[in-house]
């Protein structure tokens, strides 16, 4: 403790007191009785003035009590720093926030932007985009994607004949195009187009497997998965269009990113939902849902040396997980009677040979 001059604001002179500082504030103690506290002030209540190198500290903003502290005092620098820090305006204090807090705030800001652009904007856009608008959008995206592709016209005709034998969708006009492409792939566009590569046809072994494939891709259409996923991928570009309520701007953004759909990987939730909905579609057509399991097993086995080529199986859920899920689903209906589908088998032969 240090001795300092204390002016109580009443007497004309000063008295000597002991100065004691801690994290709470400034205490003045009687020299004759150190246990007696004459005055206590929080640092934030003090006012500091420098006068001829000495420090004058007013102990209360509303009173004239003050002490004079010499530069030689051990408490001089501690008092100065504590009072200055406690009396800084809030906007100056914020400049001194530790780096960790700044990083945390930046991280929270990035999360907020991510939520708005990837989660909120697509949900709003889904409400803005009507079914007719989605179909028109799909037509434009299809034209863009198919421009440099070779269409297998014969297989396309037979494929649509095969699809017409199934109850695929009551909401969207399902239109299927077969593209000459070795890549083992099939994908759905918003509004009803399904593009199938010849590479995936060559790796299938039964009409039921093709029905499973169409059921899976149709599920992506019916559940608007293609639209949801591409909206999420292009959300930042649609933000201004949504603010301006410009639906044509949304379509333009999607159109510019049309090729994204060809290599699009769905999330675990969406892919699992499409597998299950596809198997339900098989049941509605009186086809054993085990066909989905067979389809995935055949594709995996046929391309076991080139797993990267199986785009249809390259989704967030692992291939084995999807195979096991399909098997578990089919087991629940294994006692059901499934009649042969002669028409589908006949069309299947036209597609394969």
C-alpha positions in Angstrom: 0.0 0.0 0.0 1.1 3.6 -0.8 0.5 6.9 1.1 -1.3 9.5 -1.0 -2.9 12.9 -0.4 -6.6 12.7 0.0 -9.1 15.6 -0.3 -12.5 14.8 1.0 -14.2 17.8 -0.6 -15.3 19.3 2.7 -12.1 20.3 4.6 -9.9 22.9 3.0 -6.8 20.8 3.5 -5.7 17.3 2.7 -5.0 14.2 4.8 -2.6 11.3 4.2 -4.3 7.9 3.6 -3.2 4.5 2.5 -4.1 3.6 -1.1 -5.1 0.0 -1.9 -6.0 -1.3 -5.4 -7.5 -4.6 -6.5 -9.6 -5.9 -9.4 -12.7 -4.2 -8.0 -11.6 -0.7 -7.5 -9.8 1.9 -5.3 -9.9 1.7 -1.5 -8.6 4.4 0.9 -7.6 3.3 4.4 -6.9 5.2 7.5 -3.2 5.4 8.4 -3.9 5.1 12.1 -6.4 2.2 11.7 -5.7 0.2 8.5 -8.9 -1.8 8.9 -11.0 1.4 8.6 -12.1 2.1 5.0 -12.5 5.8 4.4 -13.6 5.6 0.8 -14.1 3.0 -1.9 -14.7 3.7 -5.6 -15.1 1.4 -8.7 -12.7 2.2 -11.5 -15.6 3.0 -13.8 -16.8 5.7 -11.4 -13.4 7.5 -11.3 -12.3 10.4 -13.4 -8.6 10.8 -14.2 -6.6 14.0 -14.9 -2.9 14.5 -15.3 -1.4 17.6 -13.7 2.3 18.3 -13.9 3.0 14.5 -14.2 1.0 13.9 -11.1 -2.3 12.0 -11.5 -5.5 13.5 -10.0 -8.2 10.9 -9.5 -11.7 12.0 -8.7 -13.3 9.1 -6.8 -16.9 9.8 -7.7 -18.3 11.6 -10.7 -20.8 13.4 -8.6 -18.5 14.5 -5.7 -15.3 16.5 -5.2 -13.3 13.8 -3.4 -10.0 13.2 -5.1 -6.5 11.9 -4.5 -3.2 12.9 -5.9 -0.8 10.1 -6.9 2.8 10.7 -7.7 4.5 9.0 -10.7 6.9 7.4 -8.3 4.0 5.4 -6.7 3.9 1.7 -7.3 0.1 2.0 -7.9 0.5 4.8 -10.4 0.5 2.7 -13.6 -2.0 0.2 -12.3 -4.5 2.9 -11.5 -4.0 4.7 -14.8 -4.6 1.5 -16.9 -7.5 0.3 -14.9 -9.4 3.6 -14.9 -8.7 4.3 -18.6 -10.0 0.8 -19.5 -13.0 1.0 -17.3 -14.0 4.4 -18.6 -13.5 3.7 -22.4 -16.6 4.3 -24.6 -18.2 1.1 -25.7 -17.2 1.6 -29.4 -13.5 1.9 -28.4 -13.7 -1.1 -26.1 -15.0 -3.2 -29.1 -11.8 -2.4 -30.9 -9.9 -4.2 -28.2 -11.9 -7.4 -28.4 -9.6 -10.4 -28.4 -8.8 -12.1 -31.7 -10.7 -15.2 -30.6 -13.9 -13.3 -30.2 -13.5 -11.7 -33.6 -13.0 -15.1 -35.2 -16.0 -16.4 -33.4 -18.1 -13.5 -34.6 -16.9 -14.0 -38.2 -17.7 -17.7 -38.0 -21.2 -16.9 -36.8 -21.6 -14.4 -39.6 -20.5 -17.0 -42.2 -23.0 -19.5 -40.7 -25.8 -17.0 -40.9 -25.0 -16.3 -44.6 -24.8 -20.0 -45.3 -28.2 -20.6 -43.7 -29.8 -17.7 -45.6 -28.3 -18.7 -49.0 -28.3 -22.5 -48.8 -31.2 -23.2 -46.5 -33.6 -20.2 -46.5 -33.4 -18.9 -50.1 -34.1 -22.4 -51.7 -37.2 -22.8 -49.5 -38.5 -19.4 -50.5 -37.7 -20.1 -54.2 -39.6 -23.4 -54.0 -42.7 -21.5 -53.1 -42.1 -18.9 -55.8 -41.6 -21.5 -58.5 -44.9 -23.1 -59.6 -45.3 -26.5 -61.2 -45.8 -24.9 -64.7 -42.8 -22.7 -64.1 -40.7 -25.8 -63.0 -41.8 -27.7 -66.2 -40.9 -24.8 -68.4 -37.6 -24.5 -66.6 -36.9 -28.2 -67.1 -37.6 -27.9 -70.8 -35.0 -25.1 -71.1 -32.4 -26.9 -69.0 -33.0 -30.1 -71.1 -32.3 -28.2 -74.3 -29.1 -26.8 -72.9 -27.8 -30.2 -71.6 -28.8 -32.2 -74.7 -27.3 -29.8 -77.2 -24.0 -31.6 -77.6 -25.3 -35.1 -76.8 -26.1 -37.9 -79.3 -29.6 -39.2 -78.6 -30.4 -42.9 -79.3 -33.7 -42.3 -81.0 -34.8 -46.0 -81.1 -34.1 -46.7 -77.5 -35.7 -43.4 -76.5 -39.0 -44.5 -78.2 -38.9 -47.9 -76.5 -37.9 -46.4 -73.2 -41.0 -44.1 -73.2 -43.1 -47.0 -74.2 -41.7 -48.9 -71.1 -42.4 -45.9 -68.9 -46.0 -45.6 -70.2 -46.7 -49.1 -68.9 -45.9 -47.9 -65.4 -47.7 -45.4 -63.1 -44.8 -43.1 -62.6 -46.3 -39.7 -61.9 -49.7 -38.0 -61.7 -48.1 -34.5 -61.1 -45.4 -34.2 -63.8 -45.2 -35.3 -67.5 -42.4 -37.8 -67.4 -40.3 -37.7 -70.6 -37.3 -40.0 -71.0 -34.4 -39.6 -73.3 -31.6 -42.1 -73.9 -28.2 -40.6 -74.6 -25.3 -42.5 -76.2 -22.8 -42.3 -73.3 -20.6 -44.9 -71.7 -20.9 -43.3 -68.3 -23.1 -45.4 -66.0 -25.5 -42.6 -65.2 -29.1 -41.5 -65.1 -30.5 -38.2 -63.8 -33.7 -36.3 -63.5 -34.3 -32.6 -64.4 -36.9 -30.4 -62.7 -40.3 -30.8 -64.2 -40.2 -34.3 -65.6 -37.3 -35.0 -67.9 -35.2 -38.1 -67.1 -31.9 -38.6 -69.1 -30.5 -42.2 -69.2 -27.1 -43.1 -70.5 -26.7 -46.2 -72.6 -23.9 -47.2 -70.2 -26.3 -47.9 -67.4 -28.6 -49.9 -69.7 -25.8 -52.1 -70.7 -25.1 -52.9 -67.0 -28.7 -53.9 -66.2 -30.0 -57.5 -66.5 -33.8 -57.4 -66.1 -36.9 -55.3 -66.9 -37.6 -55.0 -63.1 -34.2 -53.3 -62.6 -35.1 -50.7 -65.3 -38.4 -50.1 -63.5 -36.5 -49.6 -60.3 -34.2 -47.1 -62.0 -37.2 -45.2 -63.4 -38.9 -45.3 -60.1 -35.9 -43.8 -58.3 -35.4 -41.0 -60.9 -39.2 -40.3 -61.0 -39.1 -40.0 -57.2 -36.5 -37.2 -57.6 -38.9 -35.4 -59.9 -42.1 -36.0 -57.8 -40.4 -34.9 -54.6 -38.7 -31.9 -56.4 -35.3 -33.1 -55.3 -33.6 -32.0 -58.6 -35.1 -28.5 -58.1 -34.2 -28.3 -54.4 -30.6 -29.4 -55.0 -29.9 -27.1 -57.8 -31.6 -24.2 -55.9 -29.2 -24.9 -53.0 -26.2 -24.9 -55.3 -27.2 -21.6 -57.0 -28.8 -19.9 -54.1 -26.4 -17.0 -53.8 -27.0 -16.1 -57.4 -30.7 -16.0 -56.9 -30.7 -13.8 -53.8 -31.1 -10.5 -55.7 -33.8 -12.1 -58.0 -35.8 -13.1 -54.9 -35.4 -9.7 -53.3 -36.7 -8.1 -56.6 -39.4 -10.8 -57.0 -37.9 -11.6 -60.4 -38.9 -15.1 -61.3 -37.2 -14.9 -64.7 -34.0 -14.1 -62.9 -34.3 -17.3 -60.9 -34.8 -19.3 -64.1 -31.8 -17.5 -65.7 -29.6 -18.5 -62.8 -30.7 -22.1 -63.0 -30.3 -22.2 -66.7 -26.7 -21.0 -66.5 -25.9 -23.9 -64.1 -27.8 -26.5 -66.0 -24.9 -28.9 -66.5 -24.6 -29.2 -62.7 -27.5 -31.6 -62.8 -25.6 -34.1 -64.8 -23.1 -34.7 -62.1 -25.2 -33.7 -59.1 -24.9 -35.8 -56.0 -27.9 -35.7 -53.7 -27.7 -35.6 -49.9 -28.1 -38.7 -47.8 -31.7 -37.7 -46.9 -32.8 -37.0 -50.5 -31.1 -40.1 -51.9 -32.6 -42.4 -49.3 -36.0 -40.9 -49.8 -35.8 -41.4 -53.6 -34.7 -45.1 -53.1 -37.7 -45.7 -50.8 -40.2 -43.8 -52.9 -38.9 -45.6 -56.0 -39.6 -49.0 -54.3 -43.1 -47.8 -53.3 -43.7 -47.0 -56.9 -42.6 -50.6 -57.8 -45.2 -51.9 -55.3 -47.9 -49.7 -56.9 -47.1 -51.4 -60.2 -47.1 -54.8 -58.6 -43.3 -55.3 -59.1 -41.2 -56.8 -56.4 -39.2 -54.0 -54.7 -36.2 -56.3 -54.4 -35.5 -55.1 -58.0 -33.9 -52.0 -56.5 -31.5 -54.1 -54.5 -30.7 -56.2 -57.6 -30.1 -53.0 -59.7 -27.6 -51.7 -57.3 -25.8 -55.0 -56.8 -25.6 -55.5 -60.6 -24.2 -52.0 -61.2 -21.7 -52.5 -58.4 -20.6 -55.9 -59.6 -20.4 -55.0 -63.3 -18.2 -52.0 -62.5 -16.3 -53.2 -59.4 -13.0 -52.2 -61.1 -14.2 -48.7 -62.0 -16.4 -47.5 -59.1 -15.9 -43.9 -60.1 -17.7 -44.6 -63.3 -21.0 -45.5 -61.6 -22.4 -42.0 -61.2 -25.8 -43.4 -60.3 -24.3 -45.0 -57.2 -22.0 -42.1 -56.4 -24.2 -40.4 -53.8 -23.7 -39.4 -50.2 -25.1 -42.7 -48.7 -22.6 -45.4 -49.5 -23.5 -48.0 -52.1 -23.5 -50.8 -49.5 -25.8 -48.7 -47.3 -28.2 -48.2 -50.1 -28.1 -51.9 -51.0 -28.8 -52.9 -47.5 -31.6 -50.4 -47.1 -33.3 -51.7 -50.3 -33.0 -55.3 -49.1 -34.5 -54.4 -45.7 -37.4 -52.6 -47.4 -38.1 -55.5 -49.8 -38.1 -58.1 -47.0 -41.3 -56.5 -45.6 -43.1 -57.4 -48.8 -41.5 -60.8 -49.7 -44.8 -62.7 -49.1 -46.7 -60.6 -51.6 -47.6 -62.1 -55.0 -46.0 -60.5 -58.0 -47.3 -61.5 -61.5 -45.0 -61.5 -64.6 -45.0 -58.3 -66.7 -45.0 -59.7 -70.2 -45.3 -56.3 -71.9 -42.4 -54.9 -69.9 -40.3 -57.9 -70.6 -41.0 -57.6 -74.3 -40.0 -53.9 -74.4 -36.9 -54.7 -72.3 -35.7 -57.0 -75.0 -36.1 -54.3 -77.6 -34.0 -52.0 -75.4 -31.2 -54.5 -74.8 -30.8 -56.1 -78.2 
